[in-house]
């Protein structure tokens, strides 16, 4: 037995006795019809089981999808384990959702961002790039499509809207606080300097050529205050890698009295590493993070960290994306303030 054919725009037009364009206007341009005619068309559509125009077909016809693409540096599973990213994404999504736009996630690989082919076929009218390296191929694909773009954190691109924080200043705040307490021997834990970040000690050459602006700025902010110090690179921002990296830094003789961590996730791992070695925070080792995710206030001990307005960063990026969709110019970068939150993980060295 043949299955009944799915009703179409033409089916409704024939039943009501109007043109196909009139039925389309009932859904997409209701101001073009009288209220009575629109109600008659919608009633006929409901009786025929017609749910409305196909959004994919409509986007192909109009070349507009009303979607905001979100380009991530890493795979979704890795990205969503990052508490700071989750808060930024929540701020972005709440802004986009409030204006009847959908969010299209484009996961990356090895911190290098999405594949160019993914960007080329994504149904999106504007793109938000989250913390990608300067040379990410996905950025070329966005330009090739002529899509407007908002950058969160990095990279710095000409004629592109950007939302960022003062990473250099925030790192300098953290290092200065420890220096003022009397610390002179430091270890620095950072996330990847390059997409191929494999973990290990960082050379001056690797730091100088790093394509991640945020990483460069935070490290330079630390080192401006402390002078040259041992730096351990973690392939990504995770507690497990922070724990392993901190143990490497704390194995040096003489041992560092303070650890500067480029993210709270790395700092949480560092707290555990100190306990692994039978030491105490902050009596033997002080630890400072960066981000001030909610868990920082409940760490053991509560974590001193640099607070950045993560949700506000996402909201501002969403607002800029919506403005670009309306035809606005990118404008200059939006820089949000940071502050130091002092808790119980730092103290005068013993």
C-alpha positions, -999 to 999 in steps of 0.1 A, spaced: 0 0 0 14 34 -10 21 58 19 1 91 17 20 119 3 32 146 27 13 178 23 32 208 8 28 245 4 11 238 -29 -14 214 -13 -25 242 11 -26 268 -17 -49 246 -38 -72 238 -8 -76 275 1 -77 288 -35 -48 312 -32 -13 313 -46 17 295 -33 33 329 -24 2 338 -3 6 307 18 43 314 22 34 349 34 11 335 61 41 319 77 70 343 69 54 377 63 20 377 81 18 415 79 12 411 42 -22 394 47 -54 402 65 -59 384 98 -89 366 85 -71 352 54 -41 342 75 -64 323 99 -81 305 71 -48 294 56 -34 282 89 -66 263 97 -65 246 63 -28 237 68 -36 222 102 -64 201 88 -41 188 61 -13 181 85 10 207 70 35 219 97 49 249 78 78 256 54 109 235 57 135 257 75 164 241 56 147 248 23 139 283 34 175 290 44 187 277 10 162 299 -8 169 331 12 206 323 20 199 331 56 196 305 84 192 328 115 219 307 131 251 317 150 280 294 145 303 287 175 338 275 167 356 256 194 393 248 196 388 212 208 363 183 206 330 187 224 338 162 251 370 180 260 355 215 257 326 208 280 349 196 308 362 232 309 341 250 334 352 284 322 341 276 286 308 263 298 300 296 316 310 316 285 288 294 263 259 298 287 261 336 285 263 334 247 234 310 244 211 330 266 216 360 245 211 342 212 181 323 225 164 355 235 163 367 199 150 335 182 184 325 168 198 290 172 234 281 180 254 258 158 284 242 175 315 235 154 339 214 175 376 215 168 405 191 170 438 193 188 431 229 198 434 240 162 397 247 156 371 231 133 380 216 100 376 241 71 351 217 55 329 219 86 329 257 84 322 256 47 289 236 51 277 250 84 242 266 83 252 299 99 251 336 91 276 348 117 304 330 135 318 333 170 353 320 173 364 309 208 401 310 217 416 297 184 453 299 174 464 328 152 469 304 122 437 283 125 426 271 90 389 276 101 395 313 101 404 313 64 372 293 57 351 319 75 367 347 54 362 327 22 324 326 29 323 363 37 307 357 71 309 383 98 328 371 129 332 377 166 363 365 184 363 356 221 398 360 235 419 351 205 432 355 178 435 393 171 423 399 136 418 431 116 382 444 111 368 417 134 347 422 166 365 409 196 357 403 233 386 398 257 400 404 292 433 419 303 451 386 305 485 402 309 472 425 337 454 397 354 485 375 355 506 404 367 481 409 396 485 373 406 523 373 405 525 407 423 503 394 452 526 365 457 557 386 454 544 410 480 539 381 503 576 374 500 577 346 475 607 345 452 608 308 439 579 301 416 567 274 393 543 283 364 517 259 350 502 268 316 479 252 291 491 246 256 513 272 238 507 256 205 480 232 190 506 204 191 511 210 228 525 178 243 534 188 278 567 195 293 591 223 302 588 255 281 618 270 263 621 308 257 619 300 219 586 281 223 571 309 244 582 336 218 566 318 189 534 306 206 503 312 184 479 315 214 477 351 225 460 344 258 488 319 268 515 343 258 500 373 276 494 354 309 529 340 309 545 374 301 524 389 329 537 364 354 573 367 342 574 405 342 570 404 380 589 372 389 617 372 363 626 339 346 610 309 363 604 272 353 573 268 332 555 235 326 532 233 296 501 211 298 485 198 266 451 212 278 435 228 308 426 198 330 430 188 366 448 156 358 474 174 337 477 202 362 484 176 389 511 159 369 527 192 359 527 206 394 545 174 407 572 180 381 576 216 392 576 207 428 604 181 423 629 209 417 656 217 443 652 242 458 614 236 456 591 265 445 572 281 473 544 292 450 526 280 418 511 303 393 484 285 373 470 298 340 436 284 348 416 272 378 414 237 364 452 235 364 452 250 399 428 224 412 452 197 400 481 216 416 463 216 450 461 178 448 498 175 437 508 194 468 489 169 490 503 140 470 538 151 481 528 153 517 530 191 517 504 217 527 487 246 510 495 274 518 520 266 546 545 249 522 533 260 488 509 288 477 487 283 447 469 309 425 446 302 396 429 322 368 392 324 359 373 322 393 350 294 383 323 286 409 343 256 423 372 279 432 354 292 463 348 256 475 382 241 468 403 227 497 416 252 506 395 279 488 415 291 458 430 325 454 425 333 417 421 360 391 384 366 384 373 373 348 336 380 340 330 347 321 292 350 317 295 386 307 321 377 281 296 353 265 268 378 266 288 406 250 299 382 222 263 373 216 252 409 215 280 417 190 270 387 168 234 399 167 245 435 158 266 421 130 236 401 117 218 435 116 245 449 94 266 468 120 303 474 116 326 453 139 340 483 159 369 481 183 377 453 208 356 450 240 379 446 269 364 434 302 381 440 336 397 414 358 404 414 396 423 393 421 402 373 446 422 365 477 413 333 495 431 307 516 455 291 491 481 318 495 502 330 524 537 342 534 563 315 526 575 295 556 
